[in-house]
């Protein structure tokens, strides 16, 4: 059983990068790239470059008029606060720590703490409003009564399926994500709304919120499906 939602095809990826904040202003160490706001907590970096040669360098944010020592570290794409290493045309998301919101800061920078030098930065526009929830098409299937209303992309890691129905009769059925033109066995399981990887139970018009596992984000996948592994 393969019920696909091509929720992030190439065209929709372009739409759902979020609000464009701008190109990174480059000052030192070959820093470059483009930055988008995905939601009120999350940045998307596209084609980010940094030569890795700073002494004590981090993703850094703050509410002063320009980057300086008054700020805080933003964990890297792996959630770590280690010093930044080299990046070459990397795409990734960063999430502000401790529930901080993009509307609470004025800039994000690649900043060296020891020398207090800014290697690159981008500014948040005044009266910035984060992107709204994105809505894509429904799940539709020809077997096991699979269907839903709209599917919402809440942020880079979270998908909500509205009014989801499935009869629970598949043998080894899971929420399933992956890349490529259509679902295949090369995809990955998505934990259910309770965080379990057990085969799916039956659902009748339930709203289901799913968290994309591991380091993956919505920008790394081409489809969401209800897939019988067996």
BAKOLLO-347267 format. One record per residue (C-alpha): residue number from 1; residue in one letter; z, x, y. Coordinates in steps of 0.25 Angstrom, whole numbers, plus 5000, padded with zeros to 4 digits. Example, Ala and Ser with C-alpha at 12.3 -4.5 7.8 and 13.67 -1.06 7.14 Angstrom:
2
PT  seq  type  z  x  y
PT  1  A  5031  5049  4982
PT  2  S  5029  5055  4996
This chain:
230
PT  seq  type  z  x  y
PT  1  X  5000  5000  5000
PT  2  X  4996  5006  5013
PT  3  X  4998  4998  5026
PT  4  X  4995  5007  5038
PT  5  X  4998  5007  5052
PT  6  X  4989  5017  5060
PT  7  X  4999  5017  5070
PT  8  X  4997  5030  5076
PT  9  X  4982  5033  5075
PT  10  X  4975  5043  5084
PT  11  X  4973  5032  5095
PT  12  X  4987  5027  5095
PT  13  X  4993  5040  5095
PT  14  X  4987  5043  5108
PT  15  X  4993  5030  5113
PT  16  X  5006  5032  5107
PT  17  X  5009  5046  5112
PT  18  X  5017  5039  5123
PT  19  X  5018  5041  5138
PT  20  X  5011  5054  5142
PT  21  X  5021  5063  5150
PT  22  X  5011  5074  5153
PT  23  X  5006  5088  5149
PT  24  X  5018  5098  5148
PT  25  X  5018  5107  5161
PT  26  X  5016  5121  5155
PT  27  X  5023  5133  5161
PT  28  X  5026  5143  5150
PT  29  X  5024  5146  5136
PT  30  X  5012  5138  5134
PT  31  X  5019  5125  5134
PT  32  X  5009  5113  5134
PT  33  X  5007  5099  5129
PT  34  X  5008  5084  5132
PT  35  X  5020  5076  5132
PT  36  X  5021  5061  5130
PT  37  X  5033  5051  5130
PT  38  X  5033  5044  5117
PT  39  X  5046  5035  5120
PT  40  X  5058  5036  5128
PT  41  X  5064  5048  5120
PT  42  X  5052  5055  5114
PT  43  X  5041  5065  5119
PT  44  X  5028  5068  5112
PT  45  X  5022  5082  5114
PT  46  X  5007  5084  5112
PT  47  X  5001  5097  5110
PT  48  X  5013  5105  5114
PT  49  X  5013  5120  5115
PT  50  X  5024  5130  5118
PT  51  X  5023  5145  5114
PT  52  X  5037  5146  5109
PT  53  X  5041  5158  5117
PT  54  X  5052  5152  5125
PT  55  X  5066  5158  5123
PT  56  X  5074  5145  5123
PT  57  X  5064  5134  5124
PT  58  X  5066  5119  5122
PT  59  X  5060  5105  5125
PT  60  X  5069  5102  5137
PT  61  X  5071  5089  5145
PT  62  X  5079  5085  5157
PT  63  X  5080  5076  5169
PT  64  X  5080  5086  5181
PT  65  X  5068  5087  5189
PT  66  X  5062  5099  5182
PT  67  X  5065  5106  5169
PT  68  X  5077  5115  5170
PT  69  X  5090  5118  5162
PT  70  X  5095  5104  5164
PT  71  X  5089  5097  5152
PT  72  X  5090  5096  5137
PT  73  X  5083  5100  5125
PT  74  X  5074  5090  5118
PT  75  X  5074  5093  5103
PT  76  X  5060  5098  5098
PT  77  X  5051  5089  5089
PT  78  X  5060  5092  5077
PT  79  X  5073  5088  5084
PT  80  X  5077  5102  5086
PT  81  X  5082  5109  5098
PT  82  X  5078  5123  5094
PT  83  X  5070  5132  5104
PT  84  X  5056  5128  5104
PT  85  X  5046  5136  5096
PT  86  X  5030  5137  5098
PT  87  X  5022  5124  5099
PT  88  X  5007  5123  5097
PT  89  X  5000  5110  5100
PT  90  X  5012  5102  5094
PT  91  X  5014  5087  5095
PT  92  X  5028  5082  5093
PT  93  X  5039  5073  5099
PT  94  X  5052  5076  5106
PT  95  X  5063  5066  5107
PT  96  X  5074  5067  5118
PT  97  X  5088  5070  5113
PT  98  X  5100  5062  5113
PT  99  X  5093  5049  5117
PT  100  X  5088  5054  5130
PT  101  X  5076  5047  5136
PT  102  X  5063  5052  5142
PT  103  X  5067  5044  5155
PT  104  X  5079  5052  5156
PT  105  X  5072  5065  5158
PT  106  X  5062  5071  5168
PT  107  X  5055  5082  5160
PT  108  X  5053  5088  5146
PT  109  X  5051  5103  5146
PT  110  X  5049  5115  5137
PT  111  X  5061  5123  5143
PT  112  X  5067  5137  5140
PT  113  X  5082  5136  5142
PT  114  X  5085  5151  5143
PT  115  X  5074  5154  5154
PT  116  X  5075  5140  5160
PT  117  X  5060  5139  5160
PT  118  X  5051  5127  5158
PT  119  X  5039  5130  5149
PT  120  X  5033  5116  5151
PT  121  X  5037  5102  5155
PT  122  X  5033  5088  5157
PT  123  X  5039  5078  5166
PT  124  X  5043  5063  5164
PT  125  X  5037  5054  5174
PT  126  X  5047  5047  5183
PT  127  X  5050  5032  5178
PT  128  X  5044  5036  5165
PT  129  X  5044  5025  5155
PT  130  X  5044  5028  5140
PT  131  X  5033  5023  5131
PT  132  X  5035  5009  5125
PT  133  X  5035  5006  5110
PT  134  X  5021  5007  5104
PT  135  X  5016  4996  5096
PT  136  X  5005  4998  5085
PT  137  X  4999  4989  5074
PT  138  X  5005  4982  5063
PT  139  X  5007  4986  5048
PT  140  X  4997  4977  5040
PT  141  X  4996  4978  5025
PT  142  X  4989  4971  5013
PT  143  X  5000  4972  5003
PT  144  X  5015  4970  5002
PT  145  X  5015  4961  5014
PT  146  X  5016  4973  5024
PT  147  X  5014  4969  5038
PT  148  X  5021  4971  5052
PT  149  X  5020  4967  5067
PT  150  X  5018  4978  5077
PT  151  X  5023  4993  5074
PT  152  X  5030  4999  5085
PT  153  X  5031  5014  5088
PT  154  X  5045  5015  5095
PT  155  X  5044  5031  5097
PT  156  X  5038  5043  5090
PT  157  X  5047  5041  5078
PT  158  X  5049  5026  5076
PT  159  X  5040  5015  5072
PT  160  X  5045  5000  5071
PT  161  X  5037  4990  5062
PT  162  X  5039  4976  5067
PT  163  X  5040  4964  5057
PT  164  X  5037  4973  5045
PT  165  X  5035  4966  5032
PT  166  X  5033  4972  5018
PT  167  X  5036  4966  5004
PT  168  X  5043  4978  4999
PT  169  X  5035  4978  4986
PT  170  X  5028  4991  4987
PT  171  X  5033  5002  4977
PT  172  X  5036  5014  4986
PT  173  X  5033  5009  5000
PT  174  X  5037  5015  5013
PT  175  X  5033  5016  5027
PT  176  X  5023  5028  5028
PT  177  X  5017  5036  5039
PT  178  X  5007  5047  5039
PT  179  X  4994  5053  5045
PT  180  X  4980  5050  5042
PT  181  X  4970  5038  5043
PT  182  X  4979  5029  5033
PT  183  X  4992  5030  5025
PT  184  X  4992  5039  5013
PT  185  X  5002  5045  5003
PT  186  X  5003  5057  5013
PT  187  X  5012  5049  5022
PT  188  X  5027  5049  5024
PT  189  X  5038  5039  5022
PT  190  X  5045  5033  5034
PT  191  X  5059  5028  5031
PT  192  X  5062  5014  5033
PT  193  X  5069  5007  5044
PT  194  X  5082  5012  5038
PT  195  X  5078  5026  5036
PT  196  X  5075  5025  5020
PT  197  X  5063  5030  5012
PT  198  X  5065  5019  5001
PT  199  X  5053  5011  4998
PT  200  X  5052  4999  5008
PT  201  X  5059  4986  5006
PT  202  X  5053  4973  5009
PT  203  X  5052  4969  5024
PT  204  X  5049  4956  5031
PT  205  X  5046  4956  5045
PT  206  X  5056  4967  5049
PT  207  X  5055  4977  5060
PT  208  X  5056  4991  5055
PT  209  X  5058  5004  5062
PT  210  X  5054  5017  5056
PT  211  X  5057  5031  5060
PT  212  X  5046  5041  5057
PT  213  X  5052  5052  5048
PT  214  X  5054  5067  5050
PT  215  X  5046  5074  5061
PT  216  X  5035  5064  5062
PT  217  X  5032  5055  5074
PT  218  X  5023  5043  5076
PT  219  X  5013  5054  5081
PT  220  X  5012  5060  5068
PT  221  X  5007  5048  5060
PT  222  X  4995  5040  5059
PT  223  X  5000  5028  5051
PT  224  X  5012  5020  5046
PT  225  X  5011  5012  5033
PT  226  X  5019  5005  5022
PT  227  X  5015  5013  5010
PT  228  X  5017  5013  4996
PT  229  X  5019  5027  4991
PT  230  X  5018  5024  4976
